[in-house]
């Protein structure tokens, strides 16, 4: 990652927004590498442990709201398990809103629409698009993997915001309690969780 930082410093200028963009690019790369490594390790552990129950398949989940008013911080996704946020789209007639995406207990993205607008040209995961003539301010997340948990908050920055559309689709494999209670799996998972694993 040191080489990646040096490369980004060469091709991108300095400044608060640019430095934030560099940090984001590096964080995304670290997340991809770590997620792949952890998934491989867990898969290996699962193969070593005999189980007598069926491990469930991932379940698709969706939300779809139109003309949805929000006047305070609202939790729209709260999942525990292994999965991926395939797509999440927020469309508003104003940019006076924010969104926090918490992946595995860590804030992957957070802040106002304007903040996303500054960094979205540097990441494929979070994209903010302004269409001021149509009064559309759209924020979209794509293909965000999670290993333990996923939370997504949306909130207004000024009074009540009526969102034209909020749509999300994700897949999650719920942990079975029996699986989490296996000492070998519990020990492996707790290496990566910020707090002790609860079942």
N, C-alpha and C positions, 0 to 999 in steps of 0.2 A: 504493500500500500504506500510505502515511502516513494517508490518509483512512480506510482500513479499520481501522487501529490506533486512531485517535481514536474511531471509531464503537464498536469493541469496548470501549474504556476507559469509554465512557459507559454502555453497557448491561450490562457485567459488573463485578462487584466486583474489588478487588485481593486479592492473596495469591499464595502460591507456586503452588498448583494452578491458580488462575484465570489467572495470567500465563503458565503453561506451556500452558494451553488456547488462549490468544490467539495465542501464538507458533505453535502447531500449525495453527490455522485459517489464519493468514497464510502459513505454509510450504506448506500444501496448495494455496492459491490461486496462489502463485508457481509451484509445480510444474506446475499445470495450464496456466498461461499459457506457461511456458517450454517444456513438452513440445509444446504446439500449435505454437508458433513454430518450434522446432527441426525438428519433423516437416515443416512446410511448407517450410522452407528446404532440407532434404535432398531432399524430393520434387522441388522445383524443380531442384536440381542433377542429380538422376538423369535428369530429362527432357531436360536439356541435353547429356548425355553418351551417345554411341552405344555400345551394348553388344551383343555377339554371343552372349551366353549367357542362358539362362533364369533369371530371378529367382524363387526358390522361394516357394511360398505358406506362410503360417503353419501350424505344426503344433500340434495340441492335445496337452498333456501332463497326466497325472494321477498323483497318489499317493493311496493309501488304506490306512491301517494301523489295526488294532484291537488293543487291549491291548499297546501298544507301549512297552517300557521304555526310559527314557533316564536315564543317570547322569552325563552330562557334556555339554558343548556339542556339538550335532550339526548338521551342515549338511544340510538336507533339500532345498533347491533351490539349484542353481548353474547359471545360464543366461547365455549371451552372445547378444545379438541384440536385435531390436526386438520388443516384445510387451506383453502385459497379464496380470497375475495376476487372473484372474476371481474366484476365491474360494479362501480357505484357512481351514480350520476346525480348531481344536484343542480337544478336550474332555478334561478331567481331573477326577479325584475330589478333587484338592487344588489350592490356589492357589499352591503352592510351585514355580512354574516361571516361566520368562521366555522371551521371543522377541525376536529382532532381525531387522528387515527392512531390507536394504541395497539401495537402488535407485540404479543408475548410480554406484556407488562412495560413496554417501552414506547414512548411517543415517537412513531416513525415520521409522521407529519402532524403539524398543528399550526393554528393561527388563522388570520383573516384571509379573505379572498385576495386582497392586494398582495399579501405575502406569497400566496401560491402563484399569483400572476408573475411575480419577480423571478421565481425559481423554475416555473414549469417548462421553460425552453431547455432546461438542463436535465430533465428526468422524463422517462417514459411512464413512470408509475403514477404521477399526479400531474394533471393537465388542467390549467385554467384558461378559459376562452371568454373574451369580452366581445359582445356584439352590442355596442351602445345604441346604435340606431334602432335595433329591435328591443332594447332594454332586456337583454338576456346575458346573465353572468353565470357561466356554467363551469362547475368543477367536477372533474372525473378522475376516479382512481381505477387503475387496471392491474390485474394479476398480482395481488399482494399475498404471498404465502404466509401462513402462521403455523407454528408448531404446538402451541399450548392454548393461546387465547387471542381473541379479536374483539376490540371495542371501537365503536365509532360514534362520536358526538357531533351534533350540529347545533349551532346557537346563533342568536341574533346579536348584533353589535349596537342596535339602535331600535328600541321599541319592539314591535311585533313585525316579523317578516313572514309574508305569505309566499311559500315556495311553489313555483309553477309545477315542478315535478321533482320527486325524489324517488330514484329507482336503484335497487341493489340486487345483485345476484352473487351468491357464494356457495361453496361446498364445504361441508364439515364432516369429519369422522369423529363421532363422539367417543370418548374413552369409556370403556366398560369399567365398572368399579373393580371387577375381578382383575382386570389387566393392570390397573393402577396400583392395586395392592400387592402385586408380585414384587418381592423385595428387589430383584435384579432391575426391573423396569423403574421402580420408584427411585432407586439409587441413581440410575442413569438420568432420569428426568430432572431430579433435584440439582444436578450440576448446572443446569441452564436456567432454572427458575430463580427469580429474584427473592422468593420467599419459600418457606417449606410447603411442599405439595400437600394439598388437602383433598380428601376423597369423601 
